Amino acid sequence: MTQEIYISDWLEKDYKDVYNQLLKVLSEFGLTPKTLPYSKEVWCRDYMPIHIGEGKYVGFNFRPDYLWDDPKYHKYITQQELAIEDLNINISDNVDIVLDGGNYVRCGDKVVMTDKIFSENPNWRPLTLLCRLEEAFQAEIILLPWDMNEPFGHSDGMIAWLGNDRILLNNYHQLEKGKRKSLSTRIRKILNSQFEILEVEYEGTLSRDSWCYLNYLETDNAIILPALSMNHDEENDKVALKMFKNIFDNKVIRQVYAQPLIKHGGALHCATWIHYI
C-alpha cells in the first residue's frame, strides 16, 4: 500500500518552524504532505478515521472531554465527516462511540487503548463497549490504566509498535516519582503477557519533555523523531537520536524541531495522519 501523509493547515499557520523542518525532512524521501483544509486544530491524528488494514477505516464520534466539557473549546472540535469529505476513504464501520485516534495503537492483531474510553462513554456498558470496538477494529483490545497526569488519555504517548510482537514502552520508570511508581508496574504487568517489551531509557539529565520522543512519525523508509531544540543539539535530543538509531537499525532516523507542539502536549505522531491507498 502507498502512504499519503496529511497534516492540518494549522501546522503551517501556528507552528511555522515545525512545518518548515518537517517538509524539508519529508522531501528527502520524496514525500510531500497533503493538507486537511477543514480542520479546527493541529492534532489531526485525533479526529481522523482509524486505519484497520487493507485500506479500511473506522469512523467514530470525535467529542473528547478535554474539548467538549468546556464550551469555550468547542470551536476546536473538527467534524470528522467534513474533514474527510474530499478524500476517497473506505469507511468499513462507523461506531457511535466517543474516542480519538491518539488512544489507538495497532499492534498486529491487537489494539492498545487506555481505560479512559470508559469514562468518555458512560452510556455504554463496559463489556458491550469493548465488544463493539473489537468488532469494528477486528482486533483484541488491550486496556492500559489512564495516566491521570495526562488529560488526553492517549495510548500513543505510552507505547509504540515495533512489529514481531515487540513494543516500545515510554520511559515511565525514569520519570515516575513516589506513588507514580505503581503506574509503570501496572502497565508492565498488563503488557508482559502479550508482548516483548523494550523500555525507552535515556542517559544523562532528563528534560521533563523527554516523553516526546516516542511520539515519532514512522514512514515506509524513516523514523522522524521530535527534537526539543531547533538545531537538534540539546543533550536530550542527541541521546535520543543515538538510542533510536540502535532500535531502528534498518531505517533512516531524522529529527524535526517540535518544541512548540510539545509544550501543548503532543508531537509529530499527533500532528500527522497517514492515508493508505
VENPEJO-V919964 format. One record per residue. RES is the residue in one letter. NEAR is the number of other ideal C-beta (glycine too) atoms within 8 Angstrom. Layout:
res->RES near->NEAR
res->RES near->NEAR
This chain:
res->M near->5
res->T near->5
res->Q near->9
res->E near->9
res->I near->14
res->Y near->13
res->I near->16
res->S near->12
res->D near->10
res->W near->11
res->L near->13
res->E near->10
res->K near->7
res->D near->8
res->Y near->13
res->K near->8
res->D near->9
res->V near->14
res->Y near->11
res->N near->8
res->Q near->10
res->L near->14
res->L near->10
res->K near->8
res->V near->13
res->L near->13
res->S near->9
res->E near->8
res->F near->10
res->G near->4
res->L near->8
res->T near->6
res->P near->11
res->K near->9
res->T near->9
res->L near->13
res->P near->6
res->Y near->8
res->S near->13
res->K near->7
res->E near->8
res->V near->12
res->W near->11
res->C near->16
res->R near->12
res->D near->11
res->Y near->12
res->M near->13
res->P near->12
res->I near->10
res->H near->11
res->I near->13
res->G near->7
res->E near->4
res->G near->9
res->K near->9
res->Y near->12
res->V near->14
res->G near->10
res->F near->13
res->N near->8
res->F near->13
res->R near->7
res->P near->12
res->D near->7
res->Y near->8
res->L near->11
res->W near->10
res->D near->6
res->D near->6
res->P near->4
res->K near->5
res->Y near->11
res->H near->8
res->K near->6
res->Y near->8
res->I near->12
res->T near->13
res->Q near->8
res->Q near->12
res->E near->7
res->L near->8
res->A near->13
res->I near->10
res->E near->7
res->D near->4
res->L near->6
res->N near->4
res->I near->8
res->N near->7
res->I near->9
res->S near->7
res->D near->8
res->N near->7
res->V near->11
res->D near->4
res->I near->12
res->V near->9
res->L near->14
res->D near->11
res->G near->12
res->G near->14
res->N near->14
res->Y near->13
res->V near->12
res->R near->12
res->C near->12
res->G near->7
res->D near->4
res->K near->11
res->V near->13
res->V near->14
res->M near->15
res->T near->14
res->D near->10
res->K near->9
res->I near->15
res->F near->10
res->S near->9
res->E near->11
res->N near->11
res->P near->6
res->N near->3
res->W near->10
res->R near->5
res->P near->7
res->L near->6
res->T near->8
res->L near->13
res->L near->10
res->C near->8
res->R near->11
res->L near->14
res->E near->11
res->E near->8
res->A near->10
res->F near->13
res->Q near->7
res->A near->10
res->E near->7
res->I near->11
res->I near->12
res->L near->11
res->L near->14
res->P near->10
res->W near->10
res->D near->9
res->M near->4
res->N near->4
res->E near->10
res->P near->5
res->F near->11
res->G near->11
res->H near->12
res->S near->13
res->D near->14
res->G near->11
res->M near->14
res->I near->15
res->A near->9
res->W near->11
res->L near->9
res->G near->5
res->N near->4
res->D near->6
res->R near->11
res->I near->14
res->L near->13
res->L near->13
res->N near->11
res->N near->12
res->Y near->11
res->H near->8
res->Q near->9
res->L near->10
res->E near->10
res->K near->5
res->G near->5
res->K near->4
res->R near->10
res->K near->9
res->S near->7
res->L near->11
res->S near->11
res->T near->8
res->R near->9
res->I near->13
res->R near->10
res->K near->7
res->I near->12
res->L near->15
res->N near->8
res->S near->4
res->Q near->9
res->F near->9
res->E near->6
res->I near->10
res->L near->10
res->E near->10
res->V near->11
res->E near->8
res->Y near->12
res->E near->4
res->G near->7
res->T near->4
res->L near->10
res->S near->8
res->R near->4
res->D near->10
res->S near->13
res->W near->10
res->C near->11
res->Y near->11
res->L near->12
res->N near->13
res->Y near->14
res->L near->9
res->E near->6
res->T near->11
res->D near->4
res->N near->6
res->A near->13
res->I near->12
res->I near->14
res->L near->14
res->P near->14
res->A near->13
res->L near->12
res->S near->10
res->M near->7
res->N near->4
res->H near->11
res->D near->6
res->E near->10
res->E near->7
res->N near->13
res->D near->13
res->K near->10
res->V near->11
res->A near->12
res->L near->12
res->K near->8
res->M near->11
res->F near->13
res->K near->9
res->N near->6
res->I near->9
res->F near->8
res->D near->6
res->N near->3
res->K near->8
res->V near->7
res->I near->11
res->R near->10
res->Q near->12
res->V near->13
res->Y near->11
res->A near->13
res->Q near->11
res->P near->10
res->L near->15
res->I near->13
res->K near->7
res->H near->6
res->G near->7
res->G near->12
res->A near->12
res->L near->15
res->H near->11
res->C near->14
res->A near->16
res->T near->13
res->W near->11
res->I near->9
res->H near->12
res->Y near->9
res->I near->7
